Amino acid sequence: MAKTFFQKLTIKNILVVSTISRLFLLPWTYHGDVVVTYWWGKFAQEFTWPGYYDWLNFGGYGRPDQPMLNIIYNWLIRLLYDFIYKILWFINIKIPLFPSKIMSWYFFHGNQILLKLPMLIADIFLIYFIYKFISKQFNVSKAKIAAIILAVYPPLFHNSIIWGSGDSIINLFALLAVTALYKKEYYKFVIFYLISVLYKSSLLIWAPVFLVVILKQRIKFKNLILMGGVGSALIYIVSRPFAIKNSFVWFYETMTQKILPGAMPQITSNAMNFWAIIFGLKPRLDETLFINIISFRSLSLIICLILYLYLLIILYKNYSLKSILLSLVQITMVTFVFMTRMHERYTFPALVPLLLLCFYDRQFIKYFIVLSITHYLNVYNWWFVPKIPIFISLLKYDVIIRSISAVNLLLTLKLLTIRLKEKNV
């Protein structure tokens, strides 16, 4: 009977149930990060855009540390909020039976909930993308299993529908970029990847992997020029409304000085990684010197650079779609574990490629399960939603934090050895 049910189950059924369940949870709550983006959108609506990153005073609401598409996104949601508000207000004053509490709720929370709505849509498209990928690489039965896993996957639910982080958006476009590049659809690759990093810059760490793919494919110089032209045009379009000087100069300065450094220059910003094993999660500036010679920030960058080069050389020598996916997982984990200024959510980009690898090789299943658990516990820490007393109690102990951090370190080191054992991954 269960087999018959599975056979009759379609991707449409999975997507519909996924959508309904997410819509049910959408108005429940949201993280403080969503409140910050609410103010970014409100300020973008009320003030002119030139100088938004440069001289606009945000007071205590947090200066924008995300790229331009993020601000445009918040601005569009603000316009949608105002449009719906006018409709509700008209109904409220014209129909006496209309409950005014709805108006009050919408005034205080409507904008924030709307900010999460595209994340719900991104979740659904991400599930569908994985379904299509697995069905093409393997078969429809395995594709349905992958879709079901993501449909009920706690990290995906928590990051988008509960927290409202937007990780599903940037990962969806970055994974679309991966497949486009592998299929040599270079213009799609540029557009998808730039949409991802111009919304949030987190997945710039995948750029070295893409460079290796481009080198292996020996792209014609003409195509490289055209790719550069498409990328430059997109950067110009999103930068021009904000720029106070030459758009490309302004874009470079803003990205390198205000966005890529991050808002919290700490050794770890609630990330359970290598540094948390040593220092715990207590805030410490990463410009602090290690044995009075080099800052922890510089040391972390050197460690990551060495490991990046190692991984990229291995990828170049063992090039395949499976190798690319594994490289994305490895670089994500190396960055999270060894780089400073990491946040709790930054293992998320490893999860979906790791799920895909489970269908290539069953040995990845254990890594996917362990990382899913440590990721969820890390995201849950310090923002205890929903209230689960046993988790809250455990995460108050420093030994638990350091133990989870150690698991992430060991998992990363184990993933780094896989290519050494399997030359033809």
C-alpha positions in Angstrom: 0.0 0.0 0.0 2.8 2.4 0.9 4.5 1.5 -2.4 1.4 2.2 -4.3 1.0 5.6 -2.6 4.6 6.5 -3.4 4.1 5.5 -7.1 1.0 7.7 -7.3 2.7 10.6 -5.6 3.7 13.3 -8.0 6.0 16.3 -7.8 2.9 18.5 -8.1 1.5 16.9 -4.9 4.8 17.4 -3.1 5.0 21.0 -4.1 1.4 21.7 -3.2 1.8 20.2 0.3 5.1 22.0 0.8 3.5 25.3 -0.2 0.4 24.9 2.1 2.6 23.9 5.1 4.9 26.9 4.6 1.9 29.3 4.2 0.6 28.0 7.5 3.9 28.8 9.2 4.6 32.0 7.4 2.8 34.4 9.8 4.1 32.7 12.9 7.3 34.6 13.7 10.5 36.1 12.3 14.0 36.8 13.3 15.3 40.3 14.2 17.2 40.3 10.9 13.8 40.7 9.2 13.1 43.8 11.3 16.4 45.2 10.0 15.5 44.6 6.4 12.1 46.1 7.1 13.9 49.4 8.0 16.1 49.1 4.9 13.1 48.9 2.7 11.3 51.7 4.5 14.3 54.0 4.2 14.7 53.1 0.5 11.1 54.2 0.0 11.3 57.4 1.9 14.7 58.7 0.8 16.5 59.1 -2.5 18.7 56.2 -3.4 22.0 58.0 -4.2 23.9 58.1 -1.0 21.9 55.2 0.5 25.1 53.4 1.5 27.2 56.5 1.9 25.6 59.3 3.9 22.0 58.2 4.8 21.7 58.1 8.6 20.2 54.8 9.7 20.4 55.7 13.4 20.0 52.6 15.6 18.5 50.5 12.8 21.7 49.0 11.4 23.5 50.3 8.3 23.0 48.1 5.2 25.7 45.5 4.9 24.1 43.6 2.0 24.4 44.3 -1.8 22.1 46.4 -3.9 19.6 43.7 -5.0 18.8 43.1 -1.4 17.8 46.7 -0.9 15.8 46.7 -4.1 14.0 43.6 -2.9 13.2 45.2 0.5 12.0 48.3 -1.4 9.7 46.3 -3.7 8.2 44.5 -0.7 7.6 47.8 1.0 5.7 49.0 -2.0 3.6 45.8 -2.0 3.0 46.3 1.8 1.7 49.9 1.2 -0.5 48.7 -1.7 -2.1 46.0 0.4 -2.4 48.4 3.4 -4.5 50.9 1.3 -6.8 48.1 0.3 -7.2 46.8 3.9 -7.8 50.4 5.1 -10.5 51.0 2.5 -12.2 47.7 3.6 -11.8 48.6 7.3 -13.5 52.0 7.0 -16.2 50.9 4.6 -17.3 47.5 6.1 -18.1 47.8 9.9 -17.9 44.0 10.3 -14.3 43.9 9.2 -12.2 43.1 12.3 -9.9 46.0 13.1 -7.4 43.6 14.8 -6.4 42.5 11.3 -5.5 46.1 10.5 -3.5 46.3 13.7 -1.6 43.1 13.0 -0.9 44.0 9.5 0.5 47.4 10.5 3.0 45.9 13.0 3.8 42.6 11.2 2.6 42.7 7.6 5.8 44.1 6.0 8.0 41.6 7.8 5.8 38.7 6.8 5.7 39.8 3.2 9.5 39.9 3.3 9.5 36.2 3.9 7.0 35.4 1.1 9.6 35.2 -1.8 11.6 32.9 0.4 8.7 30.5 0.5 8.6 30.7 -3.3 12.3 30.1 -3.5 11.9 27.0 -1.3 9.3 25.6 -3.7 11.5 26.3 -6.7 14.5 24.8 -4.9 12.6 21.6 -4.3 11.5 21.5 -7.9 15.1 22.1 -9.1 16.4 19.2 -7.0 13.6 17.0 -8.3 14.6 17.8 -11.9 18.3 17.4 -11.3 17.9 14.0 -9.6 15.4 12.7 -12.2 17.8 13.6 -15.0 20.9 12.2 -13.3 19.2 9.1 -11.9 15.4 8.4 -12.0 12.1 9.8 -11.0 11.8 7.6 -7.9 15.0 8.9 -6.4 13.9 12.4 -7.5 10.7 12.1 -5.5 12.7 11.0 -2.4 14.9 14.0 -2.7 11.9 16.3 -3.1 10.2 14.8 -0.1 13.3 15.2 2.0 13.5 18.9 1.2 9.8 19.4 1.6 10.0 18.5 5.3 13.7 19.4 5.8 13.9 21.4 9.1 16.9 23.6 8.1 15.1 24.7 5.0 11.9 25.4 6.9 13.7 27.2 9.7 16.0 29.4 7.6 13.3 30.7 5.3 9.8 30.4 6.7 10.7 30.8 10.4 13.8 32.9 10.5 13.4 34.7 7.2 17.1 34.6 6.2 16.8 34.4 2.4 19.3 31.6 2.1 17.0 29.6 -0.1 17.0 32.5 -2.6 20.8 32.8 -3.0 21.3 29.0 -3.0 18.6 28.5 -5.6 20.2 31.0 -8.0 23.8 29.8 -7.3 22.8 26.1 -8.0 21.1 27.2 -11.2 24.4 28.9 -12.0 26.3 25.6 -11.3 24.1 23.6 -13.8 24.1 26.4 -16.4 27.9 26.6 -16.3 28.4 22.8 -16.5 26.1 22.8 -19.6 28.1 25.7 -21.0 25.2 28.1 -20.9 27.5 30.9 -20.0 25.1 33.9 -20.1 22.6 32.1 -17.9 25.5 31.3 -15.5 26.5 34.9 -15.2 23.0 36.2 -14.7 22.1 33.5 -12.1 25.3 33.8 -10.2 25.3 37.6 -10.1 21.6 37.6 -8.9 22.8 35.4 -6.0 25.8 37.4 -4.9 24.2 40.8 -5.6 21.4 39.8 -3.2 23.8 38.4 -0.6 27.5 38.0 -1.1 27.8 34.7 0.9 28.4 32.5 -2.1 31.2 34.5 -3.5 33.2 31.7 -1.9 32.0 29.4 -4.8 33.7 31.6 -7.4 37.0 29.8 -7.4 35.2 26.5 -8.2 33.5 28.2 -11.1 36.9 29.5 -12.3 38.2 25.9 -12.4 35.2 24.8 -14.4 35.8 27.7 -16.9 39.5 26.7 -17.2 38.6 23.0 -17.8 36.0 24.0 -20.4 38.5 26.2 -22.2 35.9 28.8 -23.0 36.6 30.8 -26.2 37.9 34.3 -25.6 34.9 35.8 -27.4 32.6 34.1 -24.9 34.6 35.4 -22.0 34.3 38.9 -23.3 30.6 38.6 -23.8 30.2 37.0 -20.3 32.1 40.0 -18.9 29.9 42.3 -20.8 26.7 40.7 -19.5 28.1 40.8 -15.9 29.2 44.4 -16.2 25.8 45.5 -17.6 24.0 43.8 -14.6 26.3 45.3 -12.1 25.8 48.8 -13.7 22.0 48.4 -13.6 21.8 47.6 -9.9 24.5 50.0 -8.9 23.4 53.1 -10.9 20.5 54.1 -8.6 22.8 54.1 -5.5 26.1 55.3 -6.9 27.4 58.8 -6.1 30.3 58.6 -8.6 31.3 56.3 -11.5 29.1 53.2 -11.0 31.8 50.6 -11.3 34.2 52.5 -9.0 31.4 53.0 -6.5 30.4 49.3 -6.7 34.0 48.1 -6.1 34.5 50.5 -3.1 31.1 49.7 -1.6 31.5 45.9 -1.9 35.1 45.8 -0.5 34.7 48.4 2.2 31.1 48.1 3.4 29.7 44.7 2.4 32.4 42.0 2.2 34.0 42.9 5.6 30.7 42.2 7.3 29.0 44.0 10.2 30.5 41.9 13.0 34.4 41.7 12.9 34.5 38.9 15.5 36.5 35.7 15.6 33.2 33.9 15.6 29.7 35.4 15.3 27.8 32.5 16.9 29.4 30.0 14.4 30.3 26.7 16.0 33.6 26.2 14.2 37.4 25.8 14.9 37.6 29.1 16.7 34.7 28.2 18.9 36.5 25.1 20.1 39.3 27.4 21.3 37.4 30.5 22.5 33.8 29.4 22.8 31.2 31.9 21.4 32.2 34.8 23.5 32.6 37.9 21.3 36.3 38.7 20.5 37.6 41.0 17.8 39.4 39.1 15.1 42.0 41.8 14.7 43.4 40.6 18.0 47.0 39.4 17.4 47.9 35.7 17.6 51.2 35.4 19.5 51.7 39.1 18.8 52.6 38.3 15.2 49.5 38.1 13.0 45.8 38.9 13.5 43.3 36.0 13.8 41.6 37.5 10.7 44.7 37.3 8.6 45.6 33.8 9.9 42.1 32.5 9.1 42.4 33.9 5.5 45.8 32.2 5.0 44.4 28.9 6.2 41.5 29.1 3.9 43.6 30.2 1.0 45.9 27.2 1.4 43.0 24.8 1.6 41.2 26.4 -1.3 44.2 25.9 -3.5 44.5 22.3 -2.5 40.8 21.7 -3.3 40.9 23.5 -6.6 44.0 21.5 -7.8 42.2 18.3 -6.9 39.1 19.4 -8.7 41.1 20.3 -11.8 42.6 16.9 -11.9 39.4 15.0 -11.2 36.8 17.1 -13.1 33.2 15.9 -13.1 29.8 17.2 -12.0 30.1 15.1 -8.9 33.5 16.6 -8.2 32.1 20.1 -8.6 29.3 19.4 -6.1 31.8 18.0 -3.6 34.1 21.0 -4.1 31.2 23.3 -3.3 30.6 21.4 -0.1 34.2 21.3 0.9 34.9 25.0 0.2 31.7 26.0 2.2 32.8 23.9 5.2 36.4 25.1 5.0 35.2 28.7 5.0 32.7 28.1 7.9 35.2 26.2 10.1 38.4 28.2 9.6 37.4 31.7 8.6 36.6 34.4 11.2 33.3 36.5 11.1 31.2 33.4 10.4 27.5 33.3 11.4 25.5 30.4 12.5 23.7 29.9 9.1 26.8 29.6 7.0 26.9 25.8 6.7 23.6 26.0 4.8 25.2 26.2 1.3 26.8 22.8 1.9 23.5 21.1 2.7 21.8 20.9 -0.7 24.9 19.9 -2.7 25.6 17.3 0.0 22.0 15.9 -0.4 22.7 15.6 -4.2 25.9 13.7 -3.4 24.0 11.2 -1.3 22.4 9.9 -4.6 25.8 9.5 -6.2 27.3 7.7 -3.3 25.7 6.4 -0.1 28.8 7.3 2.0 27.6 10.9 1.9 24.4 10.1 3.8 26.1 10.1 7.2 27.7 13.4 6.5 24.4 14.9 5.4 22.7 13.7 8.5 25.4 14.9 10.9 25.7 18.3 9.2 21.9 18.8 9.2 21.9 18.2 12.9 24.8 20.5 13.7 23.5 23.2 11.4 20.1 23.2 13.0 21.5 23.3 16.5 23.8 26.2 15.5 21.0 28.2 14.0 18.7 27.4 17.0 21.3 28.6 19.4 20.6 32.1 20.8 17.3 32.4 18.9 15.3 29.6 20.6 12.3 29.3 18.3 10.4 27.1 18.7 10.9 26.7 22.5 12.4 23.2 23.0 13.5 23.1 26.7 16.0 20.2 26.3 17.8 22.0 23.4 17.8 25.3 25.3 19.2 23.7 28.4 21.9 21.8 26.5 23.1 24.8 24.5 23.7 26.8 27.7 26.7 24.5 28.4 30.0 25.6 26.9 31.1 22.0 26.6 28.2 21.3 24.3 29.0 24.3 22.1 32.7 23.2 21.9 31.6 19.6 21.2 29.3 20.6 18.3 32.1 22.8 17.0 34.5 19.8 17.2 32.0 17.7 15.2 31.9 20.4 12.5 35.7 20.4 12.4 36.0 16.6 12.2 33.3 16.5 9.5 35.2 19.0 7.4 38.5 17.2 7.7 36.8 14.0 6.8 35.2 15.6 3.7 38.6 16.9 2.7 40.1 13.4 2.6 37.4 11.9 0.4 39.1 13.1 -2.8 42.4 11.6 -1.5 40.8 8.2 -1.3 38.8 8.4 -4.4 40.7 9.8 -7.4 37.7 9.6 -9.7 35.0 11.1 -7.6 
